[in-house]
Amino acid sequence: MSLVIRLRTVVCLLGRFPALAGADLDVAAGEILLVSGPNGAGKTTLLRLVAGLLAPYSGEAEVLGHDLYHDRLAARRKIAIVGHETYCYDDLTARENVEFFARAAGRGTADVDAVVDRVALGDAARVVHRGLSAGQRRRLALAVALVRGPELLLLDEPHAGLDALGREVLADVVRDAPGEGRTVVMVSHELEIARPLATREVRVDGGQTAAVTPMGATMTEPAAKSTVSAPAVVPAVTP
């Protein structure tokens, strides 16, 4: 089994507080993993860690074969994350934003055309970012992610702000991912929508992970229990 994500007893800090407190996770290539759990459980922190945006404090953390302690930037080139903000330029049109990120990733006009069509942004392609609706902005963020051709797609509450069209677009993108050589990890509270898209579900609670039964009703014991416990507050480190 080829692992895209491998975490062992990972602790990740926000300030001095462990948002992840000994998390374990294996994600195989081509999986569509749903991450569920209560607010403040550490779900978004998990995504940001995997994306290389946060550094692990302790434990073992590998993404796409790269050790996150030593080479977070290398892994990030093959990862795209779609969160609550689009990080697009307000004065550029939807298409210009996609073109900007496509050029940065070494992609061409054909790639831009394909993703703009795929996320149904054709009618809004010439509208500047500030003039887009919330749903259009969410689809634009998805287009920006896809045009980079990521091997790992991370989605944080991807259904929020989407209308019926946007949800259909997102469902198609997620379902098609394994056939396109892409792994998906999505965090969602809208479980009735997200669960049918997933091949597996993991629950995060108190900064730790546990497998969930196929129906999503009962938690089982964590697949790999932590051997360390993170303190409630981590002492400040003196340089």
Secondary structure as the mmCIF struct_conf table of DSSP 4:
data_model
#
loop_
_struct_conf.conf_type_id
_struct_conf.id
_struct_conf.beg_label_comp_id
_struct_conf.beg_label_asym_id
_struct_conf.beg_label_seq_id
_struct_conf.end_label_comp_id
_struct_conf.end_label_asym_id
_struct_conf.end_label_seq_id
STRN STRN1 LEU A 3 LEU A 14
TURN_TY1_P TURN_TY1_P1 GLY A 15 ARG A 16
STRN STRN2 PHE A 17 ALA A 28
TURN_TY1_P TURN_TY1_P2 ALA A 29 GLY A 30
STRN STRN3 ILE A 32 SER A 36
TURN_TY1_P TURN_TY1_P3 ASN A 39 GLY A 40
BEND BEND1 ALA A 41 GLY A 42
HELX_RH_AL_P HELX_RH_AL_P1 LYS A 43 VAL A 50
TURN_TY1_P TURN_TY1_P4 ALA A 51 GLY A 52
BEND BEND2 LEU A 53 LEU A 54
BEND BEND3 TYR A 57 TYR A 57
STRN STRN4 SER A 58 VAL A 63
TURN_TY1_P TURN_TY1_P5 LEU A 64 GLY A 65
STRN STRN5 HIS A 66 ASP A 67
TURN_TY1_P TURN_TY1_P6 LEU A 68 HIS A 70
HELX_RH_AL_P HELX_RH_AL_P2 ARG A 72 ARG A 76
TURN_TY1_P TURN_TY1_P7 ARG A 77 LYS A 78
STRN STRN6 ILE A 79 VAL A 82
BEND BEND4 HIS A 84 HIS A 84
TURN_TY1_P TURN_TY1_P8 ASP A 90 ASP A 91
BEND BEND5 LEU A 92 LEU A 92
STRN STRN7 THR A 93 THR A 93
HELX_RH_AL_P HELX_RH_AL_P3 ALA A 94 ALA A 104
TURN_TY1_P TURN_TY1_P9 ALA A 105 GLY A 106
HELX_RH_AL_P HELX_RH_AL_P4 THR A 109 ARG A 118
TURN_TY1_P TURN_TY1_P10 VAL A 119 ALA A 120
HELX_RH_3T_P HELX_RH_3T_P1 GLY A 122 ALA A 124
TURN_TY1_P TURN_TY1_P11 ALA A 125 ARG A 126
BEND BEND6 VAL A 127 VAL A 127
STRN STRN8 VAL A 128 VAL A 128
HELX_RH_3T_P HELX_RH_3T_P2 HIS A 129 GLY A 131
BEND BEND7 LEU A 132 LEU A 132
HELX_RH_AL_P HELX_RH_AL_P5 ALA A 134 VAL A 147
TURN_TY1_P TURN_TY1_P12 ARG A 148 ARG A 148
BEND BEND8 GLU A 151 GLU A 151
STRN STRN9 LEU A 152 ASP A 156
BEND BEND9 GLU A 157 GLU A 157
TURN_TY1_P TURN_TY1_P13 PRO A 158 GLY A 161
HELX_RH_AL_P HELX_RH_AL_P6 ALA A 164 ASP A 176
TURN_TY1_P TURN_TY1_P14 ALA A 177 ALA A 177
HELX_RH_3T_P HELX_RH_3T_P3 PRO A 178 GLU A 180
TURN_TY1_P TURN_TY1_P15 GLY A 181 GLY A 181
STRN STRN10 THR A 183 VAL A 187
BEND BEND10 HIS A 189 HIS A 189
HELX_RH_AL_P HELX_RH_AL_P7 LEU A 191 ALA A 194
HELX_RH_3T_P HELX_RH_3T_P4 ARG A 195 LEU A 197
BEND BEND11 THR A 199 THR A 199
STRN STRN11 ARG A 200 ASP A 205
TURN_TY1_P TURN_TY1_P16 GLY A 206 GLY A 207
STRN STRN12 GLN A 208 ALA A 211
STRN STRN13 VAL A 212 VAL A 212
TURN_TY1_P TURN_TY1_P17 PRO A 214 MET A 215
BEND BEND12 GLY A 216 GLY A 216
STRN STRN14 MET A 219 MET A 219
BEND BEND13 ALA A 223 ALA A 224
BEND BEND14 THR A 227 VAL A 228
BEND BEND15 ALA A 232 VAL A 233
HELX_LH_PP_P HELX_LH_PP_P1 VAL A 234 THR A 238
#
